[in-house]
Amino acid sequence: MNATSGSRRIVGAAALTFAAALTLSACGGGDAGASGDSRELSGKVKVDGSSTVAPLSTAAAEFFAEEAPKVQVTVGTSGTGGGFEKFCAGETDISDASRPIKDDEKAACDKKGITYEEFTVANDALTVVVNKDADWVDCLTVEQLKRIWEPGSKVDNWNQVDPTYPNVPLKLFGAGTDSGTFDYFTDAINGEEDASRTDYSPTEDDNVTVQGVAGSKGGLGYFGFSYYEENQDKLKALKIDGGKGCVAPSVETAQNGTYTPLSRPLFIYPNGKALQRPEVEAFVEYYVENHTEIAKDAKFIPLNAGQDKELKADLDKLKSAQ
């Protein structure tokens, strides 16, 4: 597959709709579902949730449109938390998530009788980025990141991070509080989910963070690896020292676990009842069977062999429960 990712990253707050008329290049094989001729399938599949995972589901939707051109898949970006609110209210068929479902969200789903399974569909290396002109820094320790981002932090200049750094104002950009990326980053760096200073520029749209950091010499932000990959001409990714030396975010370091503590899995949560509809079942099966090609095209980090085996077992488990 060719990585035509530019058109696939325009994922703002509005839902992205991929109609049957999409003209696409062929992509990886795989079974499009157990519902007969997928080209005769029709209906709608509603996906919502994480802005980090949205480009992955967007790519899956585009490729599936060639297999099932009469099925309309929409991908929304309400954030992981917002996506689970809709999912557990029965408003969506699949929830994209950049963190596991929380206990209160599980309770909300249980109350509505929503069954689901957690599918790991790709890996991510949450990436800390700075402006291209920030030549004074290549690596930050977790402790330095904590001093920058912890609640009540007054660090507002790079020379407060390290006295050898220049007198340059530090401008912070990051995920909004409804984002799974925010939850993950605050837990990994500050030791507690949602624990963060509040005087930064938050957004649910990672492209806004790209623009903010690229436009400020002293800018620093964080988001998923794919957004850095797409914008590496504008930004510089920092290595992170989790206690065993500086490690750069990459496919290899995320898969082998050396990029700590910011490597993470990415999820989709299919609604068990929705899977009884042939179009939803076919889309989810296509997603699972072609996850490696989809991840590569969307510039995500594919699953390793063990994760692949577990993913396919999870799909079988959910289908057999219906």
C-alpha positions as CSV (number, residue, x, y, z in Angstrom):
1,M,0.0,0.0,0.0
2,N,1.0,3.5,-0.6
3,A,0.9,5.8,2.4
4,T,-1.3,8.6,1.1
5,S,-1.7,9.8,4.6
6,G,-2.0,13.6,4.0
7,S,-5.7,13.3,3.1
8,R,-6.3,11.0,5.9
9,R,-5.1,13.2,8.8
10,I,-7.8,15.9,8.4
11,V,-9.7,14.8,11.5
12,G,-11.2,17.7,13.4
13,A,-14.2,17.7,15.7
14,A,-16.7,16.8,13.0
15,A,-17.2,13.3,11.9
16,L,-15.4,12.1,8.8
17,T,-17.7,10.3,6.3
18,F,-16.4,7.9,3.7
19,A,-19.1,7.3,1.0
20,A,-19.4,4.4,-1.3
21,A,-18.0,6.4,-4.2
22,L,-14.4,6.5,-2.9
23,T,-11.9,5.5,-5.5
24,L,-9.0,3.7,-3.8
25,S,-6.0,1.7,-4.6
26,A,-6.1,-2.0,-3.6
27,C,-4.9,-2.8,-0.1
28,G,-3.8,-6.1,1.5
29,G,-6.0,-9.2,1.4
30,G,-8.0,-10.5,4.2
31,D,-11.5,-11.8,4.7
32,A,-14.0,-8.9,4.6
33,G,-16.4,-10.8,6.8
34,A,-18.6,-13.9,7.2
35,S,-21.7,-12.2,5.7
36,G,-21.5,-13.4,2.1
37,D,-20.6,-11.1,-0.8
38,S,-19.4,-7.9,0.9
39,R,-20.0,-5.9,-2.2
40,E,-23.7,-6.4,-1.7
41,L,-23.7,-5.3,2.0
42,S,-25.3,-1.9,2.8
43,G,-25.9,0.1,5.9
44,K,-23.9,2.4,8.2
45,V,-21.1,1.9,10.8
46,K,-20.6,4.6,13.4
47,V,-17.2,5.0,14.9
48,D,-16.2,7.7,17.4
49,G,-13.6,8.4,20.1
50,S,-9.9,9.0,20.2
51,S,-8.3,11.6,17.9
52,T,-5.1,9.6,18.0
53,V,-6.8,6.4,16.8
54,A,-9.1,8.2,14.3
55,P,-6.5,8.2,11.4
56,L,-6.2,4.4,11.9
57,S,-9.9,3.9,11.7
58,T,-10.1,6.4,8.8
59,A,-7.7,4.3,6.8
60,A,-9.6,1.1,7.6
61,A,-12.8,2.8,6.5
62,E,-11.3,3.9,3.2
63,F,-9.9,0.5,2.4
64,F,-13.1,-1.3,3.5
65,A,-15.1,1.0,1.1
66,E,-13.5,-0.9,-1.8
67,E,-14.6,-4.2,-0.4
68,A,-18.1,-3.0,0.6
69,P,-18.9,0.1,-1.4
70,K,-22.5,0.3,-0.2
71,V,-21.5,0.5,3.4
72,Q,-21.0,4.0,4.9
73,V,-18.4,4.2,7.7
74,T,-18.2,7.5,9.7
75,V,-15.3,8.2,12.0
76,G,-15.8,10.9,14.7
77,T,-13.3,12.4,17.1
78,S,-14.9,13.2,20.4
79,G,-11.8,12.1,22.4
80,T,-11.5,8.8,24.1
81,G,-13.8,9.8,27.0
82,G,-16.3,11.5,24.8
83,G,-16.3,8.5,22.6
84,F,-17.1,6.1,25.5
85,E,-19.9,8.3,26.6
86,K,-21.6,7.9,23.2
87,F,-20.6,4.2,23.0
88,C,-22.1,3.3,26.4
89,A,-25.2,5.3,25.5
90,G,-25.7,3.0,22.5
91,E,-25.1,5.8,20.0
92,T,-22.1,4.3,18.2
93,D,-21.0,0.8,17.0
94,I,-17.3,1.1,17.7
95,S,-15.3,3.3,20.1
96,D,-11.8,4.3,19.3
97,A,-9.6,4.6,22.4
98,S,-6.0,5.5,23.2
99,R,-6.4,4.0,26.7
100,P,-8.3,1.1,28.3
101,I,-11.9,1.7,29.3
102,K,-12.3,3.0,32.9
103,D,-14.4,1.4,35.6
104,D,-17.1,4.2,35.5
105,E,-17.3,3.7,31.8
106,K,-17.7,0.0,32.2
107,A,-20.5,0.6,34.6
108,A,-22.2,3.0,32.2
109,C,-22.0,0.3,29.5
110,D,-23.3,-2.4,31.9
111,K,-26.2,-0.2,32.8
112,K,-27.3,0.1,29.2
113,G,-26.6,-3.6,28.5
114,I,-23.7,-2.8,26.1
115,T,-21.4,-5.8,25.6
116,Y,-18.0,-5.2,24.1
117,E,-14.5,-6.6,23.7
118,E,-11.2,-4.6,23.9
119,F,-9.3,-5.0,20.7
120,T,-5.6,-3.9,20.5
121,V,-5.2,-2.8,16.8
122,A,-1.9,-1.0,16.8
123,N,0.9,0.4,19.0
124,D,1.9,3.9,19.6
125,A,5.0,5.8,20.9
126,L,3.6,8.9,22.6
127,T,6.0,11.5,21.3
128,V,7.3,14.7,23.0
129,V,8.1,17.3,20.3
130,V,9.8,20.7,20.3
131,N,10.4,23.3,17.6
132,K,12.9,22.5,14.9
133,D,15.1,25.5,16.1
134,A,15.4,24.1,19.7
135,D,18.9,22.9,19.1
136,W,19.7,23.0,22.9
137,V,17.7,19.9,23.7
138,D,17.7,16.3,22.3
139,C,16.6,14.3,25.4
140,L,14.5,14.9,28.5
141,T,14.3,12.7,31.6
142,V,10.9,11.7,33.0
143,E,11.8,13.8,36.1
144,Q,12.3,16.8,33.9
145,L,9.0,16.3,32.1
146,K,7.4,15.9,35.5
147,R,8.8,19.2,36.7
148,I,7.4,20.8,33.6
149,W,3.9,19.2,33.6
150,E,3.1,18.5,37.2
151,P,0.1,20.3,38.9
152,G,1.1,23.8,40.0
153,S,4.3,23.8,38.0
154,K,5.8,27.3,37.5
155,V,8.4,26.2,35.0
156,D,8.0,28.7,32.1
157,N,11.5,29.0,30.7
158,W,13.8,26.5,29.2
159,N,16.6,27.6,31.6
160,Q,14.4,26.3,34.5
161,V,14.4,22.9,32.9
162,D,18.2,22.8,32.8
163,P,20.5,25.7,33.7
164,T,22.6,25.0,30.6
165,Y,19.6,25.7,28.4
166,P,19.0,29.2,27.0
167,N,16.7,31.9,28.3
168,V,13.8,31.0,26.0
169,P,10.1,31.1,27.1
170,L,8.6,27.6,27.4
171,K,5.2,27.4,25.7
172,L,3.3,24.2,26.3
173,F,0.8,22.4,24.1
174,G,-0.9,19.1,24.7
175,A,-4.0,17.0,24.8
176,G,-7.4,18.1,26.1
177,T,-8.7,16.6,29.3
178,D,-11.2,14.4,27.5
179,S,-8.4,12.7,25.6
180,G,-7.0,9.3,26.3
181,T,-3.6,10.7,25.4
182,F,-4.0,13.2,28.3
183,D,-4.9,10.3,30.6
184,Y,-1.9,8.2,29.5
185,F,0.6,11.0,29.6
186,T,-0.4,12.4,33.0
187,D,-0.3,8.9,34.5
188,A,3.0,8.0,32.9
189,I,4.8,11.2,33.7
190,N,3.1,12.6,36.8
191,G,2.1,9.3,38.4
192,E,-1.6,10.0,38.4
193,E,-4.2,10.2,35.7
194,D,-5.5,13.7,35.1
195,A,-2.8,15.3,37.3
196,S,-1.5,18.2,35.2
197,R,-0.8,21.9,35.2
198,T,-3.6,23.8,33.6
199,D,-1.8,26.8,32.1
200,Y,-1.1,25.2,28.7
201,S,-2.9,25.1,25.4
202,P,-5.1,22.0,25.4
203,T,-6.8,20.6,22.3
204,E,-8.6,17.5,21.1
205,D,-7.1,18.1,17.6
206,D,-3.4,17.1,17.5
207,N,-2.9,19.2,14.4
208,V,-3.4,22.3,16.6
209,T,-0.5,21.1,18.7
210,V,1.6,20.7,15.6
211,Q,0.9,24.2,14.6
212,G,1.5,25.6,18.1
213,V,4.9,24.0,18.6
214,A,6.0,24.7,15.0
215,G,5.1,28.3,15.5
216,S,6.9,28.9,18.8
217,K,10.7,28.6,19.2
218,G,10.3,27.5,22.8
219,G,7.3,25.3,22.1
220,L,6.9,21.8,23.6
221,G,4.0,19.4,23.1
222,Y,3.0,15.7,23.0
223,F,0.8,13.5,20.9
224,G,0.8,10.1,19.1
225,F,3.8,9.0,17.0
226,S,1.9,9.1,13.6
227,Y,1.4,12.9,14.0
228,Y,5.1,13.4,14.5
229,E,5.8,11.1,11.5
230,E,3.6,13.2,9.3
231,N,5.1,16.5,10.6
232,Q,8.7,15.7,11.1
233,D,9.7,18.4,8.7
234,K,8.2,21.0,11.1
235,L,9.1,19.4,14.5
236,K,11.8,17.6,16.4
237,A,11.1,14.5,18.5
238,L,12.9,14.2,21.8
239,K,14.4,11.1,23.2
240,I,13.1,10.1,26.6
241,D,15.2,8.8,29.5
242,G,13.0,6.6,31.6
243,G,15.9,5.6,33.8
244,K,18.0,3.5,31.4
245,G,19.3,6.2,29.1
246,C,17.8,8.3,26.3
247,V,15.6,6.3,23.8
248,A,14.0,7.8,20.7
249,P,10.4,6.9,19.8
250,S,10.3,4.5,16.9
251,V,8.6,1.3,15.6
252,E,11.3,-0.9,17.1
253,T,11.5,0.8,20.5
254,A,7.7,0.8,20.9
255,Q,7.4,-2.9,19.9
256,N,10.3,-4.1,22.1
257,G,9.3,-2.1,25.2
258,T,12.5,0.0,25.5
259,Y,10.7,3.3,24.9
260,T,9.4,3.8,28.4
261,P,7.2,5.0,29.8
262,L,5.5,6.4,26.7
263,S,4.9,3.4,24.5
264,R,1.3,2.2,24.5
265,P,-1.3,0.1,22.8
266,L,-4.2,1.6,20.9
267,F,-7.7,0.1,20.9
268,I,-11.1,-0.2,19.3
269,Y,-14.2,-1.4,21.3
270,P,-16.8,-3.0,19.1
271,N,-20.4,-3.2,20.4
272,G,-21.4,-6.8,20.7
273,K,-25.0,-6.2,19.6
274,A,-23.9,-4.1,16.7
275,L,-21.8,-7.0,15.5
276,Q,-25.0,-8.9,14.8
277,R,-25.4,-6.5,11.8
278,P,-23.6,-7.9,8.8
279,E,-22.0,-4.6,7.8
280,V,-20.5,-4.0,11.3
281,E,-19.3,-7.6,11.5
282,A,-17.7,-7.3,8.1
283,F,-16.0,-4.0,8.9
284,V,-14.6,-5.3,12.2
285,E,-13.4,-8.5,10.6
286,Y,-11.7,-6.6,7.8
287,Y,-10.1,-4.3,10.4
288,V,-8.7,-7.3,12.3
289,E,-7.6,-9.3,9.3
290,N,-5.8,-6.3,7.7
291,H,-4.5,-4.5,10.8
292,T,-0.9,-4.6,9.8
293,E,-1.4,-3.0,6.4
294,I,-3.8,-0.5,7.9
295,A,-1.3,0.5,10.6
296,K,1.5,0.9,8.2
297,D,-0.5,3.0,5.8
298,A,-1.7,5.3,8.6
299,K,1.9,5.5,9.9
300,F,1.2,3.6,13.2
301,I,3.3,0.9,14.8
302,P,1.9,-2.6,13.9
303,L,1.2,-5.3,16.4
304,N,3.8,-7.9,17.2
305,A,3.1,-11.6,16.6
306,G,1.8,-12.2,20.1
307,Q,-0.6,-9.2,19.9
308,D,-1.8,-10.4,16.5
309,K,-2.8,-13.8,17.9
310,E,-4.5,-12.2,20.9
311,L,-6.5,-9.8,18.6
312,K,-7.9,-12.6,16.5
313,A,-8.8,-14.6,19.6
314,D,-10.6,-11.6,21.0
315,L,-12.7,-11.3,17.8
316,D,-13.7,-15.0,18.0
317,K,-14.6,-14.6,21.7
318,L,-16.9,-11.6,21.0
319,K,-18.6,-13.3,18.1
320,S,-19.2,-16.5,20.0
321,A,-20.8,-14.6,22.9
322,Q,-23.5,-13.3,20.7
